[in-house]
């Protein structure tokens, strides 16, 4: 029996259904936006789940849904959507960064570091990535790895005070007075002021 007409008709019907489903996403997104503005984050998250189900190939929706799930404390759902976003685009910086933050929060340091290393492949001049990687290395007990990431970051032309402050604090925690003194000298050279922390005091402000 010739089923070509039936197959064609079924395919057309399926495409029409998919189109209708995708068309729902903007409407649902608008509803979620209004709920967020009203401070109803859990209700907004539920609507975004419907939106992303209607348009699962929307990278922005996957990331937005993940971000809101983080806000309401649903880390499992957030992780699911960030991983979905990375399946859509493996080199998406927002998804990689947010997944790294999430994984760090739940103590999955090795996976978090993998995300940050991927980000460095995309942009090896980003001071914030080096800072985040150094902090995670320190939190996971990899002192040498933290030292390496801090050192690389502080050598960038885009160096900022934040990474120096974190490094000075790290040096105190690891009893590395030599590294502390060297960083203080570099800090003064960059900004012509003393850093807001000394070997015998905590960070001010």
C-alpha positions as CSV (number, residue, x, y, z in Angstrom):
1,X,0.0,0.0,0.0
2,X,1.3,3.5,-0.9
3,X,1.7,5.4,2.4
4,X,3.5,8.4,1.0
5,X,0.5,10.7,1.2
6,X,-0.2,9.5,4.8
7,X,3.4,10.1,5.8
8,X,3.5,13.6,4.1
9,X,0.2,14.5,5.8
10,X,1.5,13.3,9.2
11,X,4.7,15.2,8.8
12,X,2.9,18.4,7.9
13,X,0.6,18.0,10.9
14,X,3.6,17.4,13.2
15,X,5.4,20.5,11.8
16,X,2.2,22.6,12.4
17,X,2.0,21.3,16.0
18,X,5.7,22.1,16.5
19,X,5.1,25.6,15.1
20,X,2.2,26.2,17.4
21,X,4.2,25.0,20.4
22,X,7.1,27.3,19.6
23,X,4.8,30.2,19.1
24,X,3.7,29.9,22.7
25,X,7.1,30.6,24.0
26,X,7.1,34.5,23.6
27,X,3.7,34.7,25.3
28,X,4.8,32.5,28.2
29,X,8.0,34.6,28.4
30,X,6.0,37.8,28.7
31,X,3.9,36.2,31.5
32,X,7.1,35.1,33.3
33,X,8.6,38.6,33.0
34,X,5.5,40.1,34.6
35,X,5.6,37.7,37.4
36,X,9.3,38.4,38.0
37,X,8.5,42.1,38.2
38,X,5.9,41.3,40.8
39,X,8.4,39.4,42.8
40,X,6.7,36.0,42.2
41,X,9.8,34.1,41.3
42,X,8.6,30.6,41.8
43,X,5.5,31.2,39.7
44,X,7.7,32.8,37.0
45,X,10.0,29.8,37.1
46,X,7.1,27.5,36.5
47,X,6.0,29.5,33.5
48,X,9.6,29.6,32.1
49,X,9.7,25.8,32.4
50,X,6.6,25.8,30.1
51,X,8.3,28.3,27.7
52,X,11.5,26.2,27.4
53,X,9.4,23.1,26.9
54,X,7.7,24.9,24.0
55,X,11.0,26.1,22.5
56,X,13.8,23.7,23.8
57,X,16.2,24.9,21.2
58,X,16.2,28.4,22.4
59,X,19.6,29.1,24.0
60,X,18.4,32.3,25.7
61,X,15.4,30.6,27.2
62,X,17.5,27.7,28.6
63,X,19.9,30.1,30.2
64,X,17.2,32.4,31.5
65,X,15.3,29.5,33.0
66,X,18.5,28.2,34.7
67,X,19.3,31.6,36.1
68,X,15.8,32.0,37.7
69,X,16.0,28.5,39.1
70,X,19.3,29.4,40.8
71,X,17.5,32.4,42.3
72,X,14.8,30.2,43.8
73,X,17.3,27.6,45.0
74,X,16.4,24.9,42.5
75,X,20.0,24.0,41.6
76,X,19.0,20.7,40.0
77,X,16.8,22.3,37.5
78,X,19.3,25.1,36.9
79,X,22.0,22.6,36.2
80,X,19.7,20.7,33.8
81,X,19.0,23.8,31.7
82,X,22.6,25.0,31.7
83,X,23.7,21.6,30.4
84,X,20.9,21.8,27.8
85,X,22.2,25.2,26.8
86,X,25.7,23.7,26.3
87,X,24.4,20.9,24.2
88,X,23.0,23.6,21.9
89,X,26.2,25.6,21.9
90,X,29.2,24.1,23.7
91,X,31.2,27.3,23.8
92,X,28.5,29.6,25.2
93,X,30.3,31.8,27.8
94,X,27.2,32.6,29.9
95,X,26.2,28.9,30.2
96,X,29.8,27.9,31.0
97,X,30.3,30.6,33.6
98,X,26.9,30.1,35.4
99,X,27.5,26.3,35.4
100,X,30.9,26.8,37.0
101,X,29.4,29.0,39.7
102,X,26.6,26.5,40.3
103,X,29.0,23.5,40.5
104,X,31.3,25.4,42.9
105,X,28.3,26.2,45.2
106,X,27.5,22.4,45.4
107,X,31.2,21.5,45.9
108,X,31.8,19.9,42.5
109,X,35.1,21.7,42.0
110,X,36.7,19.6,39.3
111,X,33.6,20.0,37.0
112,X,33.6,23.7,37.8
113,X,37.3,24.0,36.9
114,X,36.6,22.3,33.6
115,X,34.1,24.9,32.7
116,X,36.5,27.7,33.5
117,X,39.3,26.1,31.5
118,X,36.9,26.0,28.5
119,X,36.2,29.7,29.1
120,X,39.9,30.5,29.1
121,X,40.2,28.8,25.7
122,X,37.6,31.2,24.5
123,X,39.2,34.3,26.2
124,X,42.6,33.9,27.8
125,X,42.7,37.6,28.6
126,X,39.7,37.6,30.9
127,X,40.9,38.6,34.4
128,X,37.7,37.4,36.1
129,X,38.1,33.9,34.8
130,X,41.6,33.6,36.3
131,X,40.3,35.0,39.5
132,X,37.4,32.6,39.7
133,X,39.7,29.7,38.8
134,X,42.2,30.6,41.4
135,X,39.5,30.9,44.1
136,X,38.1,27.5,43.2
137,X,41.5,25.9,43.2
138,X,42.1,27.3,46.7
139,X,38.7,26.1,47.9
140,X,39.4,22.6,46.6
141,X,42.8,22.5,48.3
142,X,44.9,22.8,45.2
143,X,47.4,25.4,46.5
144,X,49.8,25.2,43.5
145,X,46.9,25.5,41.1
146,X,45.5,28.5,42.9
147,X,49.0,30.2,42.9
148,X,49.4,29.5,39.2
149,X,46.0,31.0,38.3
150,X,46.5,34.0,40.5
151,X,49.9,34.6,39.0
152,X,48.7,34.4,35.4
153,X,45.8,36.7,36.2
154,X,47.9,39.3,37.9
155,X,50.2,39.5,34.8
156,X,47.4,40.6,32.5
157,X,47.2,44.1,31.3
158,X,43.6,44.2,32.4
159,X,44.6,43.3,36.0
160,X,42.3,44.7,38.7
161,X,42.3,45.2,42.5
162,X,39.9,42.4,43.1
163,X,42.3,39.6,42.1
164,X,45.1,41.3,44.1
165,X,42.9,41.4,47.2
166,X,42.0,37.7,46.8
167,X,45.6,36.8,46.3
168,X,46.8,38.7,49.4
169,X,44.1,37.0,51.4
170,X,45.2,33.6,49.9
171,X,48.8,34.3,50.8
172,X,47.8,35.0,54.4
173,X,45.7,31.8,54.6
174,X,48.7,29.8,53.2
175,X,51.3,31.6,55.3
176,X,53.1,32.8,52.1
177,X,54.6,36.1,53.3
178,X,57.1,36.2,50.4
179,X,54.2,36.1,47.9
180,X,52.3,38.6,50.0
181,X,55.2,41.1,50.0
182,X,55.8,40.7,46.3
183,X,52.1,41.3,45.5
184,X,52.0,44.4,47.7
185,X,54.9,45.8,45.8
186,X,53.2,45.1,42.5
187,X,49.9,46.7,43.9
188,X,51.8,49.9,44.8
189,X,53.3,50.0,41.3
190,X,49.9,49.6,39.6
191,X,47.9,52.0,41.7
192,X,50.4,54.1,43.7
193,X,48.7,53.3,47.0
194,X,49.1,50.7,49.7
195,X,46.7,47.7,49.4
196,X,43.9,47.8,52.0
197,X,45.4,44.8,53.8
198,X,48.6,44.1,55.7
199,X,50.2,40.9,56.9
200,X,48.9,41.6,60.4
201,X,45.4,42.8,59.4
202,X,42.3,41.7,57.5
203,X,41.0,43.3,54.3
204,X,39.4,46.6,55.0
205,X,35.9,47.5,53.6
